[in-house]
């Protein structure tokens, strides 16, 4: 498994946890919105690594958008859910190829 694939799995699982309606929102609020900043930076790092390995990650781009608009409760929840699905499917397809 490549580093990019592993990072996609990790970011996908983290986004899925943030997408849990009450628990994810409570985690974000209790962290003073810092989890959104952390995930934005994490997605940026994954995107840079994936581009350097010629494995562009659209999930990372969607993840950065999701974390930028994550301060809007319902929109954030929807975006975290979509991002988690994209990343997990992408990671699963990358794992299946190898």
C-alpha positions in Angstrom: 0.0 0.0 0.0 1.4 3.4 -1.0 1.7 6.3 1.4 -0.9 8.2 -0.5 -3.4 5.3 -0.2 -2.8 5.1 3.5 -3.2 8.8 4.0 -6.5 8.7 2.0 -7.8 5.9 4.4 -6.8 8.0 7.4 -8.3 11.2 6.1 -11.4 9.4 5.0 -11.9 7.9 8.4 -11.3 11.2 10.2 -13.8 12.9 7.9 -16.3 10.1 8.6 -15.9 10.8 12.3 -16.5 14.5 11.8 -19.6 13.6 9.8 -21.3 12.0 12.8 -24.1 14.5 13.4 -24.0 15.3 17.1 -20.6 13.8 18.1 -18.7 15.3 15.2 -20.2 18.7 15.8 -19.5 18.5 19.5 -15.9 17.5 18.9 -15.5 20.5 16.5 -17.1 22.9 19.0 -15.2 21.6 22.0 -12.0 22.0 20.1 -12.8 25.7 19.3 -13.0 25.0 15.6 -9.3 23.8 15.6 -10.2 20.3 14.2 -11.4 22.0 11.0 -8.1 23.9 10.7 -6.1 20.7 11.4 -8.1 18.7 8.8 -7.6 21.5 6.3 -3.9 21.4 6.7 -3.9 17.6 6.7 -5.8 17.5 3.4 -3.3 20.0 2.0 -0.4 17.8 3.0 -2.0 14.7 1.5 -2.7 16.6 -1.7 0.9 17.7 -2.0 2.2 14.2 -1.3 -0.3 12.7 -3.8 0.7 15.2 -6.6 4.4 14.4 -6.0 3.6 10.7 -6.4 1.5 11.4 -9.5 -1.7 10.2 -7.7 -3.9 13.3 -7.7 -6.5 13.2 -4.9 -9.7 15.0 -5.6 -10.9 13.9 -2.1 -8.3 16.1 -0.6 -9.5 19.1 -2.6 -13.1 18.4 -1.5 -11.8 17.9 2.0 -10.2 21.4 2.1 -13.5 22.9 0.8 -15.4 20.9 3.4 -13.3 22.1 6.2 -13.4 25.7 5.0 -17.2 25.7 5.0 -17.4 23.4 8.0 -18.3 26.3 10.3 -21.8 26.2 8.8 -23.5 23.4 10.7 -25.7 21.6 8.1 -23.5 22.4 5.1 -20.4 21.2 7.1 -22.1 17.9 8.0 -23.1 17.3 4.3 -19.6 18.2 3.1 -17.8 16.0 5.7 -20.1 13.1 4.6 -19.4 13.6 0.9 -15.6 14.0 1.6 -15.5 10.8 3.6 -17.3 8.9 0.9 -15.0 10.2 -1.8 -11.8 9.5 0.1 -12.8 6.0 1.3 -14.0 5.0 -2.2 -10.8 6.4 -3.7 -8.6 4.6 -1.1 -10.5 1.4 -1.7 -10.0 1.6 -5.4 -6.3 2.4 -4.9 -6.0 -0.6 -2.6 -7.7 -2.9 -5.1 -5.4 -1.8 -8.0 -2.3 -2.9 -6.1 
